[in-house]
Amino acid sequence: MGWLGKTLGGTIGFALGGPIGAIAGVALGHTFDANNRQYYAEGRKRLSYHEQAQMTFFVATFSMLAKLAKADGRVSPEEIQTIEDFMAHELNLSPQSKKFATEIFETALGSPTPFQDFATQFYQEFQNQPQLLDIMIDVLLRLSIADGILSGSEERLINAAAGIFNFSEEKFKELKSRYAPDFEKHYAILETNSNATDEEIKKQYRKLVKEYHPDKIASKGLPEEFTTFAQDKFRQIQQAYDAVKQERGIG
């Protein structure tokens, strides 16, 4: 049973602090019905360090997405639909897991805690796992651009997260360019540019394939529900390399 199953089964006692812990506590309380709350409160088992990292990632994601959705002062029906589609189709959440994610989202919407505070705690938890920082920015960008437009208010918040994560301006520009419609996005996915030599591109490809292998990412604390993103990232790297190889005639 994964961390989410333990949490929703009411069999744990966890000690997440900070704004992420505060949101998790309220959301869990709302997720359980009256018959389950006493069982939850007894907390017979604790999450392992790895499971707590997974929970932190999960709660932080939906908290930050809530603040992002409210960046322009209101949450539109289209944004709600995007989040629901994300839960159902990208993460394939069970009904109870979806309820927990929804409670996180709605609790964060009503919380006075700013987006930057969630990003800061997330960075403190995962500062030694750059791949997970990268995936978080990818999640934020992907959902923000789902409607075809990255608004100025959304971009400012994602840029703020990138700054908190100690990403350079060039790195953030590279992350955004992964969603560009032109061929340069293939180089951006490979974290290089068209001026790189064939050998440099091969070396970079081998490095990324090793760093972003789904099994390796999962071992760093990525929730199993987000495995799709790790697999997509791995597939994007392979597809980008294939496209660049074909364009350059790399053997």
N, C-alpha and C positions, 0 to 999 in steps of 0.2 A: 504494500500500500504506500503510495507516495505521500508527500507532505500535505497536499490538498485533501486527500482522503482522510488522513489522520485528523486534520483540522476540522473538517466538516463532520467527522464522526464523533467529535467531541472528546477525543482521547488524549489531548495534549495540554500542556501548560507552556506557553512560550514567553519570551522576554524581549520582544522587539521594543526598542526605545524610540524616542524622537517622534517627528510627525508621522512617519510611516507606521510606527507602532500604534500611535493614537488612532489613526484611520483604521488599521486592522482590527483593533479592539472593538470599536463601534460597529464596524461592518460585520464582524463575527457575531456580536450580540444581536444584530438585526436578522442575521441569516438563520439562526436557530429558532425554532418555535418554542413555546413555553414548556413543552414536555422535555425538550432536550437541554435547556439552559443549565439545569442543575448538574446534569451529567457532564456538560462542558466545563462548568466551574470547578468540578472535582479534579480535572486535569491529571490523569494517571500516568501519562507518558509525556516526555518532552521531545521536541524536534531535535534531530541531530544538527550539527553545525551546517552540514550540506543542505538539509531540508529547510533550515531557517534562512539560508541564503536564497533558496528557491522562493520561499514565501516573500522575502524582502523584494525580490525582483518582481513578483506578481503584483503585490500591493502597490509598489512604486509605479509600475507601468500604468495601472488604471487610475491612480491618483494624478499622475502627470498628464495623462490623456484628458482627464476631467478639467484640469486647469487650462489645458491647451484649447479644449472645446469652448471654454468660457473666455478666451483671450480677448474677444471683441465685445464682451459685455453680455452676450446672450448665447444660449445653446440652441441651435436650429434643429428642426426635425431631421434634416439631412445628416447632421453630425451624429445624432442619436442613432440613426439607421446605420451609419458607417461603423459605429462602435458595436452595434448588435450583430452586424455582418461579420465583423472581426472576431467576435466571440464564437459565433456559430460556424463560420466557414474556415477561418484561419486557425483558430485554436481548437475547434471541435469540442467545446466545453459541454459537460453533462448539465442537465437542468439545475442541479443544486450548485455546481461550480459556477455556472452562469449567474445564479442568484447572488453568490458571494461576490463575483466580479462587479455585478451591477450595484450592490450595496457599497462597495469600495468607491466606485465611480460617483454615485450620488452623495455619499458622505463627503468625499473630497470636494465636490461641487459646492457644498454648503459650508465647507471649512474656510476660516479666514487665513489659513496657512498659505503663503504664496508658493507658486510653482518652484521658485529657486530653492526653497527650503527642502522640498522633496528631492530635487536634483542634487543638492549638497549631501544629504544623507545617503543617497544612492551612490554617489562618488566615494564617500567615506567607506562604504561597504565593499565596493568593487574596484577601488583605485588600482589594485594589482592585477585586475582582469580586464585588460584593454579591449578584448574581444566582446565582452558583455557591455562595456560602455558604448562600443560601436553599434551593437545590436539595438540598444535602447534608442540611440539617435535614429537608427534606421526605422524602428517602429514608429517613432514620433513623426518622422518625415513621411513615411508611407501612408499613415492615416491622415495626415494633414493634406497631402496631395491627392487623396482618394477622389476628391471632387474636381480635380483638375486644376485647382488654384491653391497656391501657398500664400495666404494673406500676410500682410506686413506684421500684424500682431502675433500671428503664429510663428513666423520666421524669427521675430525678436526673442520669443521665449525659447525656441529650439537653439538659437544662437547663444542664449544665456546658458543653457544646459551644456552646450559644447564648450563654452568658456570655463564653466565650473569643472568640467571633465578634463580641463587643460588641453583641449584640442586647439591647434593653431588655426588661424583664419584660413590658411591654405587647406588644412585638413577638413574644415567644415565645408568649404567651397567644393572640395572633392566629393564629400558625402552627398551634397545636394546634386552634384552633376551626375550621380548615378541614375537619377531620374530624368536626365536630359534626353531629348528625342534623337540626338545625333550620335555619330560614331564615337565621339569623345567619351561617352559614358562607359564604353568598354575599358578604356585606359583608366578611368576613375575607379571602376570596380577592382581593377588590378592594382590600384594605388600607385599608378605611375603615369607617364604621359607619352605622347607620340614622339618625343625626342629621345626616348630610351632606346638603347641598342637591343637587338634580338636576344643577346645573352642576358642582358639586364632584365628583360621581360620574362625569360625562362626562369631565371633565378627568383624573381618576385613571385611568379606563379607557384613554384615549388614551396616557397615560404608560406604563402597564403593557404595553400591546400593543407599544409601541415597544421597551421594555426587554427583554421576554421573547420576542421573535420568535425562533423556533428557529435561524434563520440567524445572528442576532446572538449568541445564547448559544453556539453552536458555535464562533464566532470567538474566544471568550474562553478556550477551553481545555477545554470539556466534551468528554469522550470520545465518539466517534461511537456507541458502544454505549449511551450514556445519552441519545441523541436522543429516545427515547420519553418520557422525563421532561420534556424541554423542550417537546415537542409536547403532552403532557398538560397541562402548566402553561398553555400558550397557550390550549388548548381550554377549560380550567377558567375562565380569565379571561373568555373569550367567553361561556361558558354562564352564568357568574355575572352578567355584565352583562345578558344577555338576561332572566334571571330577575328581576333588580332592575328593569329597564325595564318588564317586564310588570306587576310588582306596583305600580309607581308610575305607570304610564301615561306613561312618558317617550317622547316622539316622536322 
